[in-house]
């Protein structure tokens, strides 16, 4: 074979291998969707047992596992991880602006770091949710869904973290690099669903509490309770649903906040949470990564379903999450979710002041809401 032809062939094979590796990474990341049906039964008092299986966990009420997504879904994910959409002006704050705004609000506050990562400060305690502060939501550092906005506050400049809470173990919600780089690991209280304690103890954390649905822990005067969602877990093709997933109720003297990292919609589950807690001051709800519906309708809600969750749990203010941060998670236009969320919220009776679409890096005061 002539030298030039060999070089061209070698370059082509290199590109094919690179593209194939991206598809494999993305297949691992998204090998966890399911389909759901309408639920007519109430969650029973023994639901702790009903969502346990012989080798892990399942949704309760039960949700059937989805059919495989297919090669074209993964090819679209791989393509999207190489080419980014234009980020609208005003979508993100600079590091300087983020830090200045954070430091200007000394009262209870919430800061959006992107995707499902929030800093929540209430009663003087700072909580970090679903820490993903890296470039790739992936088992490797060089491929997979990629952050399209800058990290607004570097890990080294984050305020002191008292509590970390994790909704589930997918790479866009639990990032190895971030967990390893957080400061003062021995002082941070970590609260996780069942099965995730070792992830943190192996990385130097000593104060780690695992909770099942319905269980609570009190940390520094903050009550944290795990509640159901409709989702699954996996960090490879071999550990599907071996660890639990959960929503989190965060209660201080001043606030009651619901944090949902990811979920499909279930009227049964969210009415159950609404009935149990009566109301929430704030609900942090995912609004992105929902198309195509036939593949993602179990694991990710639409913006309209997110508003329905807010209504079901009787939240006063809805904070949008899980959008505008990571490329190539799904098929809908990257910046479509906020408009649909706003419209659905208004149609559902919320005022614009109670529908928060934050900028990446933005901090807002969470004043006590009035009944």
N, C-alpha and C positions, 0 to 999 in steps of 0.2 A: 504494500500500500504506500503510495507517495506520502512524503512527510507532511505536506500541507493538508491532504485529506485526513491523515491520522490526527493532526492537531484539531481540525474542525470537528471530527467525530468525537474526539476526547472532550472538547468543550461542550458539545451537545449532550453527551452522556453525563457530564458534570451537572448541567442544568436540570436534566431529567431527574437525577438522583436528588438534587436539592429540592425540586418541586415535589417529588414523591415523599421526601422526609417531612415536608410541611404538611402534606395531606395526612400522613401517619400521625403526626402530632395532633392535628385538629381532630382526627378520628378518635383519638384517646380522650380529648377534652370534651367532645360532644357525644360520647357513647353512653348517654345517660338520660335520654328523653323518653317520655311515656305519653300515652293517651288516657283520657279520663271519660267517665260517663256521669250523668246526673245522679246525685246522691239523694236518697229519700229517708235514710235512717239517721237517727241522732247518734252522736258519739256517746258510747256507753261508759259506765263508771269503770270498766275494766280495760279501757283502751290501751293502757300500758302494755298489756299482754298481746292485744290484737295487732299492734304494729311491730311486734318482735317476731322474727323468724328463726329457724334453726341455725342460720349462718349470718344473720344481720337484721335488717329492718325493712319495712314496707310502709306504704301509705295506708292510713286508716281514716275514713273509709277507703277500702282497697281500690287501687288504680291498676289497670292492666298495663303491661310493658308495651312500649311502642315497637313497631316494626323497624328494621334498620333504615337509616336515613338515605343511604345510597351514595354512590360515588360522585354524582353531580353536586350534591349538597356540600361534600367535602372539598370538591374542586372550587366551588364558589368561595368557600371559607379560605382556601389557600390563596386564591387570586386576590381576595379582599385584604389579606394580610400583607400583600406586597404593594398595594396602591391605596392611598388614603383619600377620603373625601376632604374637601375644603372645610376648614373650621370657621364658622361664622364669627364676625367681629363681636367681641363682648362675651363670648362663651366662657372664656377663662381669664382669671386674673394673673398678673405677674407675681413672682415670689415676693417682691417688695410690697406690693399692694395687699397680698394675702396676709402677710405677717403684720402689716400695719393695722388692717381691719381686725384681725384676730386679737391683737393686743389692745385695741381701743374698746373692746366690749368685755367688761369685767364681770358682768352678771351671767346668769345661765345663758348658754349659747350653743349653737350647732354650726359646724364647719364641714362643707363638702369637699373632700379631697379627690373626688372622682369615683365613678362606678358606685359600689356599695360601701365605700370607705368614708366614714364620718367621724369627726371628733364631737362628742356630746359632753358638755360640762353642765352638771346640775348639782346643787348643794355642795359646790366646791370639789366635786369628784369628776375627773375627766375619763371618758370611755372612748375607746377606739373600736369601731365595728369593721368586720370583714376586711382586714388589712391587705390591700393590693396596691403597692406603691412602687412597682417595678415597671419595666418596659414591655415585657411579654407575659401574658397569662398562659403559661405553658410549662411543661416539665423540662424544657431546655431554654437557655437564655438567648438563643439566636433565631428562633422561629415561633410561629403560632400567632394567635390574636395579639395585636400590639396596641399599646397606649398611643392615642393620637394627640393627646394634650400633654403639656408639661406637668410634672409633679409640682403642685403649687407651693408646698412647704416641704423641704427636704427632711428626711428622717432625723437628721442631726439637729434640726431646728424645731421639731415638734415640741409642744409643751409636755410636761411630765405626764405620763400615762399611768392611771391608776388601775384601769380595768380594760381588758381586751375581750370582746365577745365575737364568736364565730357562728355563722348560720349553717354552714356546711363546708365540705372540703374541696369543692371545685377550685381550679387554679385562679379564677378571677375573683375569688372570695377569700382564699387562704394561700398567701404567697410565701414560699419558703424564704426567699431573699429578704423580704420585709420582716418576717418573724425573727430571722437571725440577727438583723441589724437594729432592732429596737433597743433603746437604752434601758439600763436598770432592770434587767430581766428578773432578778430576784425580788424586786419590789412590786412587780406587776401581777395583779390577780387576773387569771385567764379563766373564762367560763365558756365551756364548749358542750356540744351534744355528745351523747355516748359514743365512745370509741376513738375520740380525738385527743385524749389526754397525752398519750405517748408522743404525738407529733410535737408537743411543746416541751415535755420533759427531756426528750432527746436533744432539744436545741437550747437547753440551759434554764428553762423556767421551772420553778419549784412550787408556785402557788396556783395549781391548776385544778379546777372543779368540773367534773362531768355531770351533766343533768339529763334526765329523761323528760319527756313531755309531762308537764304538770308539776315538775319539781322546781324548787326555788333555792336560792342562796342569798344571804345578805352580806354585802361587802361594803365596808366604810359607810354604813347607813343607807345604802342603795339596795333595794330588793330586786333581784333578777330572776325571772321565771321563764322556763322553756315551754313553748306551746307548739301545737302542730302547724305544719304547712304541707303543701302538696309538692313534693320534689323527689330527689334521690341523691346519691353520692357516688363518687368514683374519682380516683387519681390515676387509674390505669385501666386496662381492659380486664384485669384480673380481680379487682376489689369492689365490684359493683354492689352498692348498698350494704357494705360491711360496717359503715359508720352512720350515725343518725343525722338528721337535718332538723332544723327548728327555727321558729320565730322567737323573738325575745321581748318580754315585757319588762321595762325598766321603770322602777317606781322610786321616787325620792319624796321628800316632804313637800316639794313644790310641784312635781310633774309626774304624769304617767305617760310614757312614750312606748309605742309599739315599733319595733324594728323588724322588717322582713327583708332578708337578703335576696331571696328568689322564691317564687312559688307559682304553681298553677292555681286556677280559681276553684274554690269550693264554698258554696253558700253554707253548707253544713258546718264546716270548720270555722269560718269567719263569723257566722252568727253565734256559734258556740263561744268564741272568744269575746264577742260583744256582750253576750248575756253574762259571761263570767265576770267581766271587769266593768260593765256598765258604760264606760266611756274612756276615751284617751284624749289627752291634750294635743298630742302630735302622733302621726303615724308616718313612718318612713317606708315608702312603697316603691317597688320596682316597676318601671314603665317601659323598658326597652327589651330588645332581643326576643321578638315574638313571632316573626315570620320565617318559614311558612307555617301556618297554623296547624296543618295536619301532622307536623313533626314536633312542634313546640308548644302546643296548647295545654299540655299537662304541666310542663315545667316552668313556663314563663307566661305571665299575664299580659294582656294588651293594656294600653293606657285606660281604656274604658273599664276593663275588669279591675284595674288598680283602684279606680274611683269607687267601684262597687264594693271592694274590700273596705275602703274607708268608711262607706256608709254602713256596711255590715257591722264593723267593730265600733261604730259611733265615735269616730275621731273628729275633732274640731278643726284641725289643720292637717293637710296632707302635704308631705314633702316628697318630691319626685327623686328617684334613685335609679341606678342601673341603666344609664343611658349616656351617650355623648362622650365616652371615655375610651372605649376599646373597639378597634376595628374588627370586622369580619366575624362577629358572633352570630349573625342572622341576616335575613334578606331585606328587611325593610330599610328605607333610607335612614341614614344615621341620625338625622336631626328632625325626623317626623314625630317622634313620641310627644314632645312638649305641647305641640298644637292640639293633638288629639286629647291629651290629658286635660288641658285647659278647657276645651269645649265640653268634654264629658263632665268635668267638675262643675262648670256653670250649669249644665243641664241637670246635674244632681243636686243643685241647691247650694253649692259652695260659692262664696264670694272670691274674687281674685286675690284678696288679701290672705285667704285661707288655702290657696293653691300655690305652693312654693316651687318655682323652677329656678334653682340656684345656679350661679356661675361656679365653675370649678375653682376652688380656692376661696369662695365667699363664706363669710361668717355672718350669722344673724342671731340677734338676741331672741331667746324663747321665753318671753314674758308669760306669766301665769295667765291662762285663759279664763274667762268668766263663764259660769254656767248660764 
